[in-house]
Amino acid sequence: MSQSIIFQPLLTMLILTGVVWLVLFIRRMSYLVSQKIDAEQLKTPSQVSALIPDNVESPANNFKNLFEVPVVFYVVCIAAFLLGQVDGLLVNLAWAFVILRVIHSLVHCSYNRVQHRFMAYLGSSIVVWVMVGKVALATF
């Protein structure tokens, strides 16, 4: 198995991040234009919260989430590649992480039911920590 196959799920996560950014940009800009809100009114997070409703702002919150636990995913994928630890199990775990993060983003950017979003978050977090453990055990 080619070690570089780990970059397929990694790049898919980057694409997901880009798609969420696009959704947040379109949703936020559409709202600002339709409500004639001047960008100068949005200098602080508290001003944003006061002026933009949750359903418009949820993609921005999801975008922030994509720079939390997924950072661990990126690091473990790159570490596994550099250490020659990429195998079928790790690749399957990586794809499981990506699928769960896609579900998390879909829920967060649409109907935003916390219980559904949390289950995807929890599942993806467990998967990424298993990935870390697997690479760490193989390395030490």
N, C-alpha and C positions, 0 to 999 in steps of 0.2 A: 504494500500500500504506500502510495506517495504521501510523504509528510505534508505536502502543500494542500492536501484536501481539506485540512482544518480551516483554510482561508475561505472556503465556500460558505459555511455558516457565519463566520466572522464578517464577511462582506455583506451577507444578507442582513445582519444586524445593523450595519452601517446604512444600508439602503432603507431599512425600517426607520432609522433615525431621520434620514432625509425626508422620507414621506411624512412623518409626523411633523417635522419642521414646516413642510409645505402646507399641511392642513392647518397648523396653528397660524401661519402667516396669512393664508386666505381667509380663515374664519375671523381673525382679529382685525385685519384690514377692512374686510367687508363690514364688520360691525362699526368700526371707527368712522368709516365713510358714511354709512347709513344713518348713524346717530350724530354726525357732524362734530365728533370729538377731536379736539386739537391734541396732537401728540405731546405737546408741552404739559398737558394735564396728567401725563402718565410717567412722571419722573421717578416715583418710588413704588415699591410693591403695594403699599397700602393704598396709594392713589389708583393703581390698576384694579385692585380688589373692589374699591368703592365704585368704579365706573364701568367695569366690564363684568357681565354676569358669568356665573360658573360654567354654564354650557358653552359659552364662547371661549372661556379661558382654560377649559380642561385639556385641550391639546398642548397648551404651553406647560401645564403642570406635568403632563406625560413626557414632554420633551425633557424637562428637568430630571424626571425619573430615569430616563435613558442614559443619564450620566452618573448614576449611582451604582447599583449592582452590576449593570452591564460592563462597567469598567473592569471589574474582577474577571468577567468572561473574556474580554479582550486580552488581558494580561495572561491568563492561564492558557489561552489558545496560542499566543505568541511564545510563551515559555515552553509549552509542549512541543511546538515546532522546533525551536532552537535546541531543545534537549533531546530531540529525536524520540519523543514519547507519544506521538500520534498513532493511535490504533483504532480499530473498528468501534470499540466501546466508547472511546473518547469522542469520536466523530458523531456517534449516535446520541451521546449526551449533549454535545454541542447543538445538534439539530433539535433535540427536545427543548433545550433552553430557548432557542430562537422561536420555536412554535409557541411556547408558553408566553414569551415576551410579545409576540404578535397578538395573541389573544388578549393579554393585558392592555396593549395599546388600543386594540379595537374596542374593548369595553370602556376604557378611560376616555376615549375620544368620541364615544357615541352615548349610550344610555347610562354609563358610569355607575353601575351598581357596585357598591363597595365590596360586598361579599364575593361576587364573581371576580372582580379585579384582584382581590386579596388572594383568592385561591390560585390564580395564575402567577401572582407574585411569589407566593409561598413555594409553589412547585418549581418555578424557575430558580429561586434562591437555593432550594435543596439541591437541584441539579448542578448549579455552578459550584457549590461547596463540595459536592462529590467529585467534580472535575478537579478541583484544587487538591483534594485529598489524594486522588489517584495519581496525579502528576508528582505531588510531593513524595508519596510513598515510593514511586518508581525512581525518584531522584536521590533520595537519602539512603 
